[in-house]
Amino acid sequence: MILAKKLKMTEIFDDKGNVVPVTIVQAGPCVVCDIRTKEKHGYNAVQLGFLPAKKISKPLAGKLKENKVKHLMEFHVSKPEEYKIGQEIKADIFKAGDVVKVSGVTIGKGFQGTIKRWHHHRGPMSHGSKSHRIPGSIGSGTTPGHVYKGRRMAGRMGHVRATLKSVVVVKVDPEKNLLMVRGGVPGLVNNILEIVKR
């Protein structure tokens, strides 16, 4: 498990000469900021901090003490005794061929209509038609007299948490803390990701 920052997408060639689309992410270094145990907190987890922060709130500064970090994320673990506060976790915990789970927030699309958001069909585009891209009827007036829950309508699209469950690590650069994972990952460039070994 590690926190990472999405850098860019590119292509590389494998041993057979095939083109492989990859996303380059900066994985770590992350620092263990806190350890949660079942005896004290009711569950086992570790809190990882990522990227140094210039300014943080006073309560958080008191909690983090020496490790002033910009992003703080908690991961559930089965053996919290294997970690120590201040310990660094880097990209070298992964190797080429590992299958990982990548989570992040997808790109926000803003407020969109039903055609883009739900792939509805448009109306006729000929002269005289008054229903080109409008949603149309959303229910009958008399019975039931209201709109059913779950009706697909216009609204905000994207900017939701998404998880890719079987992403393959293609290449690891432990010196620069870089991972190359096959295919795309959620979010824009500089998006913060959670990467967990499966």
N, C-alpha and C positions, 0 to 999 in steps of 0.2 A: 504494500500500500504506500502511496506517495501522492503528493500534490504536484501538479504540473501546469505549465503555461503554454498554450498553443502558439507556435511561432509562424509556421507557414506550411503549405502543401507543395510537393514536388514529385518528381519521378526518378527512380533509380533502376538499374539493371540487375537482375539476379544472375546466378551462376550459369544458367542456360541461355542468357541473353534476352529474357523476357522483360518487358517494361512493367514495373510495379509502382502503382500510385501510393505515396506515403505521406503522412503528416508528421512534421518534426515538432516535438514538444520538449520544453525544458523541464525535466523531471528532477525537482529538488535543487540544491540541498534543503531538506526539511529538518526542523529541529523538534524534538519531543518537548512540548511545553507543560503537559500535565498527564498524569496517569490516573485512571478511574478503576477502582477495584470493587468487587461484589460485596466485600465485607463493609466497606465504608460508604459506597455510593449506590449499591444495588445492582451494578452491572460492570462488566469489564470493557474498558476502552482506553485508547490513547489519543491525546490531542496533539496534532501536528501543526506547526507554524511554518509559513512559506513566505518568502520575500521580505527583506528588511523594511520596516516602516519608519518614516521620518517623524510623524506625529501620531500619537494614539491617546485615547482618553486616560485620565488618571486612574480610574478603577482597573482598567485593563493593564496599564503600566505596572500597577502594584501586583497584579496577578502574575504577569509574565516575567517580572523582575528584570533579568538580564536579556532575555530573548524578546526584543521588540520586533514583532512580525506584523505584516500587513494582512495576511489571511490565516485564519484559524479554523481547523476542521477536525472533527472527532470521528475516529474509526473504531468499530467494535473488534476486539481481539479475544482469543481464547486464553492466551497466556500473557497477561500484562507484566508479569515479573521478568520477562525477557527484555523489557525496555527500561531506560533510565532517563530522568529529566535532564535535558541538555544534549542527549544523544543525537547525532546527525544521521539522517537517512538519505542516501544518494541513489543515483540511477543504476549503480552497480549491483543492486539487488535483483535486477532483471537481466535476462540474456536473450539472444536471438532465438526465436521459436516459441517463446512464452505466450500463452493465451491469457489476455487480461480483460478486465471489465472497465470501461471508460464512461464516466458520468460527467455531465456539464449542462449548462443552460443554452438552449438553442437560440438561433438568431431571431430577434423580434421583427415582425412584419408590419406592426401597427394595426390600425382598424381596417378590416377588409370585408368585402361583400361576400355573398354566398357562393358566387362562381369561383373565386379564388380560394376561399376558405374551405368549402365543402365540395367543390367540383360539380356544382349544379349546372344544368344546361341553360343556355340563354334562350330568350324568345326569338321570334322571327325579326330579322333586321330590315325587312322591306318597308317601303313608305306607308305610313298609316298605322303601323304597329306601335302600341304604347307600352310594350313590355319587353324591352331589349335585355336589360340586365337586372331588372327588379326582382325581388324574391317571390312575388306572387302571393297567393292566398296562404295564410298561416293557420287556418282553421275555420270551421263554420260558425255563424253568429248565434243561432238559436240553441243548438245542441252541439257541444257541451257548453257553449257560452264563454269559454276561456281558451287560452292557448295551452296545449299540453306541455308538460315539462320535457326538456330534451329536444325541443324543436330546433333544427339547425337554422341559425340565422346569422346575420352579419355580426361582427365583433372583433375583439383583439385576437391577433393570430401570432403564434410563435412565442418566444421568451418563456419556455417551459423547461422543466428538468427532463433530460433524456439520458438513457443509459444504453450503451452498445455492449452486448454481453460476450462476444467472441472476437475480440480484436487481437491480431497477431503482431507481436513485436518483431520487426524485420531486422533492425540493427540497433546497437547500443554504443554510445560514445561516453565511457565513464569519466574521462578527463574533463569534458565540457558539460557533463550531466544532460546529455541529449538522448532522446529515444526517437526512433523512427517506427511508427506503427502503420500497418497496412490500411489504406482507405482513409475516409474522412472521419472527423470527430466533431461533437456538437460545438456550436458557437463560432464567434468571430475570432480573428487574430487577437492574441493577448487574453483570451478567455481562460479562466482557471478551471482545471479539470481534476477529477479524482481518479486515480488509476489503482486498481486492486488486482492482484494475481488470482486467477480462478483455480 
